[in-house]
């Protein structure tokens, strides 16, 4: 575990540096796309220009993302070996019954030890490589009501004699893996920034004269809603003495009158 911490720290440093590079490149690409949208280009031209920016940006960070993915795989493999090592070193014995018996005996022996003296026992256990006992001592110290009186001393000792705290290593491994995921997410953000461009510009072609011509030529009118007999229309035709033409004759007469005009 002592040799694992420097490796994890180095991987973490490179991973975070590469994520900064990816984030910078993606942000720059997003700014370029925003600038293109301000130009009010046509839909096809805008889509083509944004695709150029997207492809150039993704290509620029491709190798960096590959390296980040490799580091994430390495970190996950280290996590597996670390968990197994923790499981082994936190035990007093391989057999469960023997381990439980030795653990209970250890806690019983720590109950009568003063709180400040527990810190000395922790140092001795770490130096002897007895990590199971060291963890028991640390746990016993955390349960003491007067531990706050020695908070400064305890923090200094735990930091000095347990620099490769497994919890700290696991957190750094999780950060390495999360950085790779965040880099992929930033690339997805760039794709989403490009695809939702569906701006429709209204085009004014003036009145639809062809449609007006058709309706005047054929004498077509919107069919009225059936509200019963149209008495106003009936009164008009009766006053003029005009005979109501059948639909077909009415269309023919309308065509003739249109060409006669």
FENVEN-V529443 format. One record per backbone hydrogen bond with DSSP energy under -1.0 kcal/mol. CO is the residue of the C=O (numbers start at 0). NH is the residue of the N-H. If there is no record, write none. Layout:
[[CO:NH] [CO:NH]]
This chain:
[[0:4] [3:7] [4:8] [5:9] [6:10] [7:11] [8:12] [9:13] [10:14] [11:15] [12:16] [13:17] [14:18] [15:19] [16:20] [17:21] [18:22] [19:23] [20:24] [21:25] [22:26] [23:27] [24:28] [25:29] [26:30] [27:31] [28:32] [29:33] [30:34] [31:35] [32:36] [33:37] [35:38] [36:39] [41:45] [42:46] [43:47] [44:48] [45:49] [46:50] [47:51] [48:52] [49:53] [50:54] [51:55] [52:56] [53:57] [54:58] [55:59] [56:60] [60:64] [61:65] [62:66] [63:67] [64:68] [65:69] [66:70] [67:71] [68:72] [69:73] [70:74] [71:75] [72:76] [73:77] [74:78] [75:79] [76:80] [77:81] [78:82] [79:83] [80:84] [81:85] [82:86] [83:87] [84:88] [85:89] [87:90] [94:98] [95:99] [96:100] [97:101] [98:102] [99:103] [100:104] [101:105] [102:106] [103:107] [104:108] [105:109] [109:112] [113:117] [116:120] [117:121] [118:122] [119:123] [120:124] [121:125] [122:126] [123:127] [124:129] [128:130] [129:133] [130:134] [131:135] [132:136] [133:137] [134:138] [135:139] [136:140] [137:141] [140:143] [143:146] [145:148] [146:149] [147:150] [149:153] [150:154] [151:155] [152:156] [153:157] [154:158] [155:159] [156:160] [164:168] [165:169] [166:170] [167:171] [168:172] [169:173] [170:174] [171:175] [172:176] [173:177] [174:178] [175:179] [176:180] [177:181] [178:182] [179:183] [180:184] [181:185] [182:186] [183:187] [184:188] [185:189] [186:190] [187:191] [188:192] [189:193] [190:194] [191:195] [195:197] [206:208] [207:211] [208:212] [209:213] [210:214] [211:215] [212:216] [213:217] [214:219] [224:226] [228:230] [229:233] [230:234] [231:235] [232:236] [233:237] [234:238] [235:239] [236:241] [245:249] [246:250] [247:251] [248:252] [249:253] [250:254] [251:255] [252:256] [253:257] [254:258] [255:259] [256:260]]
